[in-house]
Amino acid sequence: MPRIRFEPTGRLIETSNADLSVSEAAERAGTPLDSVCGGRGTCGRCRVVVTSEDPPITEEDRRLIPPKDLERGARLACRMKVTRDLVIEIPSEFIRARQIILENSFVSVETSPMIRRVPVKVKLPSLDYPVGDFERLRSALGGRINEGRLTASLPVISSFPKLLRSETDLYAILRGDELLHLASDMNSGKYGVAIDVGTTTVVAYLMDLDSGKEMAVESDMNPQMGHGDDVLSRMTFAMENSNGHSLLQSSIVQCMNDLIDACCASIDISREDVFEVVVVGNTAMHHMLFGLDTIGLALSPYVPVVSDSFEVKAREIGVLIGDEGYVSSLPNVAGFVGADHVAVLLASRLWESEDPKLVIDIGTNGEISVGNSEGIASTSCAAGPAFEGANLSFGMRGTDGAIDHLSISDELDVSYTTINGLKPRGLCGSGVVDAISEMFKAGVIERNGRIREELGSPRIRIVDGESQFIVATRDETSMKEPIVITQNDIVQMQYAKAAMYAGTSILMDRMKISSSKLDAILLAGAFGNYVRPASARIIGLFPEIPLDRVIGIGNAAGAGAKMALLNEDVRKKAVELATSIEYVELAAQVQFEDRFYNALYFPNYDTSFFPQVMSEISST
Amino acid sequence: MPRIRFEPTGRLIETSNADLSVSEAAERAGTPLDSVCGGRGTCGRCRVVVTSEDPPITEEDRRLIPPKDLERGARLACRMKVTRDLVIEIPSEFIRARQIILENSFVSVETSPMIRRVPVKVKLPSLDYPVGDFERLRSALGGRINEGRLTASLPVISSFPKLLRSETDLYAILRGDELLHLASDMNSGKYGVAIDVGTTTVVAYLMDLDSGKEMAVESDMNPQMGHGDDVLSRMTFAMENSNGHSLLQSSIVQCMNDLIDACCASIDISREDVFEVVVVGNTAMHHMLFGLDTIGLALSPYVPVVSDSFEVKAREIGVLIGDEGYVSSLPNVAGFVGADHVAVLLASRLWESEDPKLVIDIGTNGEISVGNSEGIASTSCAAGPAFEGANLSFGMRGTDGAIDHLSISDELDVSYTTINGLKPRGLCGSGVVDAISEMFKAGVIERNGRIREELGSPRIRIVDGESQFIVATRDETSMKEPIVITQNDIVQMQYAKAAMYAGTSILMDRMKISSSKLDAILLAGAFGNYVRPASARIIGLFPEIPLDRVIGIGNAAGAGAKMALLNEDVRKKAVELATSIEYVELAAQVQFEDRFYNALYFPNYDTSFFPQVMSEISST
């Protein structure tokens, strides 16, 4: 059988499957490669160096890999099959990096969880009291169950004879009318897990259901990344591969199990003690987790299989917790406004706010909601990836060495900070927004986005006919080549921010809320938390309001999931929200195009909405 | 590998399991042998003849098989292991006979079944109506579901994309709030099955849930018979064998599956079209079916694991019907008053009768209830087996050749009928009751049960010191030996009928109902249907009331199961009944002993309760 060895880890993979690609083998070897296209040979991210032979060069290699790299053996891992023994080196920049994941999320909610842990002592049977195990337990629970209703699965009922024929103090682990477990163990049912399944990152929170305290938090990259960076590539992967859905499902389930295990290990409890996992994710993540067909989400009219809140026994999808435990999802609103956004809305408490607010959650997708206690409208834009650094020349996620903030002086000197203070490798979303905002303020770019190459600064250069602004010089970077913002990067960013702004303004019109009436703009998610509100406002990402009312609310999706785990009423609220929200499909709005084209300008073609920004610009 | 061949069928069984007994091999070969002791070598019923060798004789063989049979190779099949090639002949009298099973059961109940089959046409999604599959279906069901509540399992939801994205007329198969199936098939969900799981016999009824019509009925012996004739031997079998419970469960499930298949085949539908099976059985059958531990039922204080009505997805216990279908059991009342008796009570409509009635169900166990709409008390007696012919010299079940009715003339001539008119092989329950009643009337036995051997009739003989009455002479029988009632047989019957009578009288006292106030005595089950009320009354099996008010009500347990299948309210009634019935544990009643000893007499020591019987006796 052909064997492939990966360096520097030294992991060996043997396979008799002549169709196994090197990228699939790398995943098996525990070193998943970066990928945007999901293995279709179009993104060029899964580069490896073959050291054991001079490997054949495919058409895609020639198109996507620079000649000098081709010479030293670099190839696309997704285009090469493991048909012979191979030794492969994975350059560190192509290992899927561990991103800085936003885990902070604060909740303040009364604990009244769906999982209840009720201490109980059950009377022993006798000839005068020849009552069945189940019925004696039910009597002992008395008023602590709903109208005397109690159900239990066959395996739980089968455990009764051992437990209920001797005098013991027990705990009944209840969920609604169902008895999930009868335990003598103190920890059983005491904890629950909330998981935010993002397209890029997955965060799990282990919560004490009694105190509401967060006991542990663990996060990781979503391993589905190996099948595509964004939702659409993964849906395409699922359509093009017969076992696509099941691969996507098993990889996210594996990730969840690992995170749950890590959380439990950190406070020394067993995963068997956990009886509920509340998950939030966008509609596609939701469908992939539950193994539902995503084709409806990929094609117009973009309908999910199920939107409503949904729960299954954890074992049905392979999530390993207490035997009869559940995985529950909050409801989705529509094909592109998922349970994660419902969770954001729960955490933002928009539904109980008198003053209207705007909530923007820019993750891999962007979701927007506007409203207050009287009503909420929501929409989504496929504008997210640019804010995560995707499709930009030096864009990268928020990992080590990413420039996260920068400023440009009048002399076009650039000063910046990087994540963990390492030598810069690229720019993450907040860095890109800073860069463009600062370039605009410094007069490097015009309102329409054009780089003024005529300024004649050494920071501006033209390569292959395209203008570029040098953010970090060759000497400063880890790659020994300069980090630049190209004209095309600016165009990408213009598209992204214009979509967000146009969507926002349509929602605000719909709700009859002008920006002067907006009480606050709440920014959820990692990008929202790290971006400088001032920079985002200058490029016109959102309507102009005073900066002290633009507030980062952290991982609000995670916070909403925790709230739902800790309080049953919050779930009812979620269902109410999901059904009462007015979902606005932007593709069906005639005004969208106009708004979008106006918003391509910095801050906007119609400057009257941005008086403060315009005065800042003119003052520099 | 040793091979064993069974004659006359010629079936071959190969085995490498040196522990496999010949009786187990016979079961595998499709010719299960009769057995009362469950293979413990004590009942002597599993006799076979070894023709391939002169087999070793075990201690049990010597004790239980007459010398002349030992000589011709007869051995106990449960005591012989298949360690070498064998040829085995099974004498026809030892093949477990197919009993005449009482299938007739009439129900008259409005059809309002738990399984509902709702025609539905679901609006297609569009950009203006981008609503999820599940939610569009729920809207389409509208007022036909309870407060808009709808749940469905993951596999059912997974079927939506295929069905709900093109215009089709569908049927939603609902049970409570749960959608069990979405079908384009006319038959799906139209039928249900009610099954009466008796200790000895199993009867399945396929019902049309729309019309309430019985479409098919199939019955068979309970295959657990191979592990013991009565409930107690089976519970002992389960305790003594590590896989005992699972063997008992799988054999009854297999039997149910076969009966369901046969029912479905007879009207050419698929078992997948069935989504509910309602079962009734005694508490032990109930526990064995669901795989629950029966040890609590075998030992004082005789508590079940669960009494309440209970349901599981059919697949959980291996019952093969529609994927998400259910097996539901009516509630049990106590360890020895099971769901089958609750079903009998449903069918008897005792709970809506103003006039008090007595319901007696003599199956393998005997259950008794007394009461009316104001209250019901129930008990059980382990008195049943004798009425099924067990433990009597020539007792047999109601199969071919059983004497079912007889009369004795003043000259002690006996005339009788047999089942299917064959040469007599023994006496079934109704035949035994006739025999003893007629013997008593003819003066062959005294009121205390003693046979008057001093009568000097050729019908009376003494063998090994024991008096016997010859019912059928050697020339008349199929075995070429006389069929007799021995003194010991009479004693067995006295014990049995005394227990029934004592139990009945205690219940009647408890409910303050004298026999003069009894409106009717309803006899359920096969014995109750076949026994001559006049004979039963003469031996004092039940209180004396006019004979036209002693009514056989057929397989009332089956009728009750059908009612519960056809009407949801009947199930609520069943739960109400099971919890409101006063269960009387005879073992805890001080008066029981006195009543029992009095009732050992014919008709009773206290003749004042039997004026009519006494006048009949004295007139003969």
Interface residues (C-beta under 8 A of the other chain):
Chain A: P125 S126 L127 D128 Y129 P130 V131 G132 D133 F134 E135 R138 S153 L154 I157 S158 F160 P161 R165 F290 G291 L292 D293 I295 G296 S300 P301 Y302 V303 P304 V305 V306 S307 D308 F310 V312 E316 I317 N332 A334 G335 Y583 E585 A587 A588
Chain B: P125 S126 L127 D128 Y129 P130 V131 G132 D133 F134 E135 R136 R138 S153 L154 I157 S158 F160 P161 R165 F290 G291 L292 D293 I295 G296 S300 P301 Y302 V303 P304 V305 V306 S307 D308 F310 V312 E316 I317 N332 A334 G335 Y583 E585 A587 A588
